[in-house]
Amino acid sequence: MHGHIESLLYIGVDFIFYPSESYNLDEHDSVNHYNCPVVAYYGELLKANNERLNEDNFVMPYVDLNEEKSAVHTLTKALKKYKVPAALVREGLREGKRRMEEFHQGIVERGRSILAEAEREGRHVIVLAGRPYHTDPEINHGIDKLLTSLGIAVLSEDSVFEEGNLVKVNVLDQWTYHARLYRAAEFVTRHENVDLVQLVSFGCGIDAVTTDEVRHILESRGKLYTQIKIDEINNLGVVKIRLRSLLAAIEEQKAERERNKA
């Protein structure tokens, strides 16, 4: 982010819009719907660490997108200098929400298509679960492509979590992305040809909670749990060994089930 900010300042943009969001959109599957503190408030850190940022070139309102009236008021006030009317802010919010829902539906439909195709072809499926920023190839190191090169179909947790049942966990579940992980793990436990690999990065403190809970959901129903700390990777060789070991263990599980049936 610091590099992006420097780049934007270098090319002379009019201003940088970086809202803070304590709450994620409420998906109604957790006690609360907080954003990760780093995601929610990183603008504060940027502003405190870059002397070139100021009130004029860095617009950083605190906004809750679950409350349209409040969000319109806050954003209109923040953009007052640029004469953006409230009606246009409201229109933009509604259109943005519509586009986001349309985008998510596309992900869900693509996930269903991949799953159905994998079942027809007898291919195994891995739900590569983590945070939204893990889709950045600079962060995930191409682990998704590595899996497909091994003949595995890959899904993201946001393509399947809505088909997972709500899960009773052993902690206070108040994070939107955590609830997605738990439901994705529950979805995996009901599909014999699907397993889950959890990506974690940056020493995320609250992932200390999710790893234990996702492991419990999977292992309590006979599934294997694999975690990859992607900020500790120097090359993909180590990851390839981990994934091959997981696939070998899955095949051994299948063989054991067949022996028990016989």
Number of C-alpha atoms within 10 A of each C-alpha: 9 11 8 9 16 14 12 13 16 9 8 10 10 11 15 15 14 16 20 21 21 18 20 19 14 15 13 10 20 20 13 17 21 20 19 19 13 13 12 17 18 16 20 14 11 16 17 12 11 12 8 12 18 12 9 10 15 19 19 19 19 18 19 19 18 12 10 14 11 13 19 23 14 18 22 21 16 18 16 12 9 9 10 14 14 17 11 12 18 18 12 13 17 13 12 12 13 12 12 12 12 12 11 14 14 13 17 21 13 14 21 15 12 16 22 12 13 19 15 9 9 10 15 18 24 24 24 23 23 23 18 11 11 18 17 10 12 9 13 19 19 13 21 19 14 15 19 13 10 12 13 18 22 24 23 22 28 24 20 24 21 16 14 18 14 17 17 13 15 10 10 11 21 15 20 22 22 25 24 25 25 29 25 28 32 22 23 26 22 13 11 12 17 24 25 28 19 23 20 22 18 10 12 11 10 12 16 11 15 22 19 14 21 25 19 19 22 21 13 11 12 11 22 20 19 18 18 17 14 20 14 11 13 10 9 14 10 11 19 15 11 15 20 14 13 17 18 12 13 19 12 12 15 14 12 12 11 10 9 8 7 6
